[in-house]
């Protein structure tokens, strides 16, 4: 299983940022997501998006947090 702290903890201070569609964004949170019975993968929440990855760390989808 992936070690999310090892992958993303250094991003939480704001020094390192994700580049999403040419815009740099700070990571606010990350964690595991499940369907109620099993872990399906993990998510990364940035200032404007929530990114979902499967268990193989492949990008699945992006949701906008902007209303």
N, C-alpha and C positions, 0 to 999 in steps of 0.2 A: 504494500500500500504506500502511496505517496506521503512524504513528510511535508505537509503544508507549511509548517513553521519554517522549515529549512528553505522552502521555495519563496515565501512571501513576507516573512517577518521583517526583513531589511527594508521593505517598501513602506512600512507603517509610519516611519518617521518623516516621510515626505521628501527625503533627499533623492531617492530613486522613484521614478514614475513610469506608469504604463503609457505607451503611445497608441492611442486609439483613433484611427482615421486622421492621423496627423496632429492630434491634440494630446498634449501631455496631461495626465490625470493622476492624482494621488490615490492610493489604495486606502480605503476606509476599513474594510473587513474582508475576511475570507473564511471559508468553512466547507463542511460537507453538505451535500443535498441528497435526499432520499425520496422514495415513492411511498413511504409508510411501512415498507417491509424490508427494504435493502438499500444500501448506499449505491447511488447511481453515478456519483462523481463529486466534483467540488465546484464552488462558486468563488468569484472575486468581485467585491463591490468597490467601485471607484466613485468619484464625485458625481458622475452623471450616468453611469451604466452598471448593470449587473451582468457579469460574464459567466457562462456555464461551460464546464468541461466534463467529459466523461471520465471513467475510471482509468483510461489510458492516457489522460492528460491531453486529449484532443478537443479543440474548441467545438462547442455544439451550437450555442446561440448567444445573442446579446440582447438585453432588454434595456430600454431607456428609462432612467429614473426621473427624467424631466416631465413635468405635468403640462 
